[in-house]
Amino acid sequence: MAVCGVLAGWSDGVTGYLLVAAGAAFLDRISDLLIGRETFRTEILALVGASLLSGVGLILAGMARLGAPWDGITALHLAFMGGLGLGVLAVFAIAGLMHTGRSLPVPRSVSVALALTVGAVGLRTLPALGVIPWPPGPPHALAALLWSATFLIWLRAYWPYLSRPKLTEAEPNRIGDQR
């Protein structure tokens, strides 16, 4: 509804409140993922992080439309680069194992890639929000390097899985750096 409102040209006030509501809905999704001790598995934390970044980003974007003193584009980067990017990488990691006949957990290197995704989002958004100082060099260069590294790390870890036949249930998980 928020996207429809923005595309339809509704007022900043209306679309601001719709974006805040959409962000709150993403934050509500987190409660579904808090499942006890298993919450602290990399796969679950990545999905929680995706909803958290999306929710906070949409709320900040809505607040920017309502007059908050930060750039709404930066807030949308938090929602989409952070939330959507982390969510896509998490799904790649989980589905990449399942669809090739392997089981969880994700490889350790992918856990690092997921953490780098959050770092890239932080380097892209936190300076613009005034939370941390700008890193040296071009404003978004380090964030872009980390962002690129996350997907390259995933590709390096999963290439053996994707380029070989699917494992049958009788074969053990022998490829890669499984925990």
C-alpha positions as CSV (number, residue, x, y, z in Angstrom):
1,M,0.0,0.0,0.0
2,A,2.9,2.3,0.8
3,V,4.5,1.8,-2.6
4,C,1.1,2.3,-4.3
5,G,0.7,5.6,-2.4
6,V,4.1,6.8,-3.4
7,L,3.6,5.9,-7.0
8,A,0.1,7.5,-7.0
9,G,1.6,10.7,-5.7
10,W,-0.2,10.8,-2.4
11,S,1.0,13.4,0.1
12,D,4.2,13.0,2.1
13,G,2.1,12.8,5.3
14,V,0.0,9.9,4.0
15,T,2.9,8.0,2.5
16,G,5.0,8.7,5.6
17,Y,2.4,7.0,7.8
18,L,2.0,4.1,5.4
19,L,5.8,3.6,5.3
20,V,5.9,3.6,9.2
21,A,3.1,1.0,9.2
22,A,4.9,-1.2,6.7
23,G,8.0,-1.0,8.8
24,A,6.1,-1.9,11.9
25,A,4.7,-5.0,10.0
26,F,8.3,-6.1,9.2
27,L,9.3,-5.7,12.9
28,D,6.3,-7.8,13.9
29,R,7.6,-10.6,11.7
30,I,10.6,-10.9,14.0
31,S,8.4,-12.3,16.7
32,D,7.7,-15.3,14.5
33,L,11.4,-16.1,14.2
34,L,12.2,-16.0,17.9
35,I,12.1,-19.7,18.6
36,G,14.2,-20.2,21.6
37,R,17.8,-21.4,21.5
38,E,17.6,-22.1,17.8
39,T,17.2,-18.4,17.2
40,F,20.9,-18.0,17.5
41,R,21.7,-20.1,14.4
42,T,23.2,-18.2,11.5
43,E,20.3,-18.9,9.2
44,I,17.6,-17.6,11.7
45,L,19.7,-14.6,12.7
46,A,20.0,-13.7,9.0
47,L,16.2,-13.8,8.5
48,V,15.7,-11.8,11.7
49,G,18.2,-9.3,10.5
50,A,16.5,-8.9,7.2
51,S,13.2,-8.2,8.8
52,L,14.8,-5.8,11.3
53,L,16.7,-3.8,8.7
54,S,13.7,-3.6,6.4
55,G,11.4,-2.5,9.3
56,V,13.8,0.1,10.7
57,G,14.6,1.4,7.2
58,L,10.9,1.8,6.2
59,I,10.1,3.4,9.5
60,L,13.0,5.9,9.1
61,A,11.9,6.6,5.5
62,G,8.3,7.3,6.7
63,M,9.6,9.5,9.4
64,A,11.7,11.4,6.8
65,R,8.5,12.1,4.8
66,L,6.9,13.3,8.1
67,G,9.7,15.8,8.7
68,A,12.6,14.0,10.4
69,P,16.0,15.5,9.7
70,W,17.5,12.8,7.7
71,D,17.5,11.8,4.0
72,G,14.7,9.4,3.1
73,I,16.9,7.8,0.4
74,T,19.4,6.7,3.1
75,A,16.6,5.1,5.0
76,L,15.4,3.3,1.9
77,H,19.0,2.0,1.5
78,L,18.7,0.6,5.0
79,A,15.5,-1.1,4.1
80,F,16.4,-2.5,0.7
81,M,20.2,-2.8,0.6
82,G,20.1,-4.1,4.1
83,G,16.8,-5.9,4.5
84,L,16.3,-7.1,1.0
85,G,20.0,-7.8,0.4
86,L,20.4,-9.7,3.6
87,G,17.2,-11.6,3.0
88,V,18.2,-12.6,-0.6
89,L,21.7,-13.7,0.6
90,A,20.0,-15.8,3.4
91,V,17.6,-17.4,1.0
92,F,20.5,-18.1,-1.4
93,A,22.4,-19.8,1.4
94,I,19.5,-21.8,2.8
95,A,17.9,-22.8,-0.5
96,G,21.3,-23.4,-2.1
97,L,21.9,-26.2,0.4
98,M,18.4,-27.6,0.3
99,H,18.1,-27.7,-3.5
100,T,21.5,-29.5,-3.8
101,G,20.6,-32.2,-1.3
102,R,22.7,-30.8,1.6
103,S,21.6,-29.8,5.0
104,L,22.1,-26.9,7.4
105,P,24.1,-25.2,8.8
106,V,25.4,-22.9,6.2
107,P,29.2,-22.9,5.6
108,R,31.2,-20.7,7.9
109,S,32.4,-18.5,5.1
110,V,28.7,-17.7,4.3
111,S,28.3,-16.7,8.0
112,V,31.1,-14.2,7.4
113,A,29.4,-13.0,4.2
114,L,26.2,-12.4,6.0
115,A,28.0,-10.3,8.7
116,L,29.8,-8.4,5.9
117,T,26.4,-7.6,4.4
118,V,25.4,-5.9,7.7
119,G,28.7,-4.1,7.8
120,A,28.3,-2.8,4.2
121,V,24.8,-1.5,5.1
122,G,26.2,0.1,8.2
123,L,28.9,1.8,6.2
124,R,26.4,3.0,3.6
125,T,23.7,4.3,6.0
126,L,25.1,5.2,9.4
127,P,27.3,8.1,8.3
128,A,24.5,9.6,6.3
129,L,22.3,9.3,9.4
130,G,25.0,11.0,11.5
131,V,25.6,8.0,13.7
132,I,29.2,7.4,12.8
133,P,31.7,9.5,10.9
134,W,32.3,9.0,7.2
135,P,35.1,6.5,6.4
136,P,38.1,7.8,4.5
137,G,38.0,7.8,0.7
138,P,35.0,8.1,-1.6
139,P,31.8,8.1,0.4
140,H,30.5,4.7,-0.5
141,A,33.5,2.9,-1.8
142,L,34.1,0.7,1.3
143,A,30.5,-0.2,1.5
144,A,30.4,-1.2,-2.2
145,L,33.5,-3.3,-1.7
146,L,32.0,-5.2,1.3
147,W,28.7,-5.5,-0.6
148,S,30.5,-7.1,-3.6
149,A,32.6,-9.3,-1.3
150,T,29.5,-10.8,0.3
151,F,28.1,-12.3,-2.9
152,L,31.6,-13.3,-4.1
153,I,32.1,-15.2,-0.8
154,W,28.7,-16.9,-1.2
155,L,29.5,-17.8,-4.8
156,R,32.9,-19.3,-3.9
157,A,31.4,-21.4,-1.1
158,Y,28.4,-22.6,-3.2
159,W,30.0,-23.0,-6.6
160,P,31.0,-26.7,-5.8
161,Y,27.4,-27.4,-4.7
162,L,25.9,-25.8,-7.8
163,S,28.3,-27.2,-10.3
164,R,28.0,-30.9,-9.2
165,P,25.1,-33.3,-9.2
166,K,22.7,-33.2,-6.3
167,L,23.7,-35.3,-3.3
168,T,21.5,-38.3,-2.6
169,E,20.4,-39.0,0.9
170,A,23.0,-41.8,1.1
171,E,25.9,-39.4,0.5
172,P,27.3,-37.3,3.3
173,N,27.9,-33.5,3.1
174,R,31.6,-33.6,2.1
175,I,31.9,-30.5,0.0
176,G,33.0,-27.1,1.3
177,D,33.7,-25.8,4.8
178,Q,30.7,-27.2,6.7
179,R,30.7,-26.8,10.4
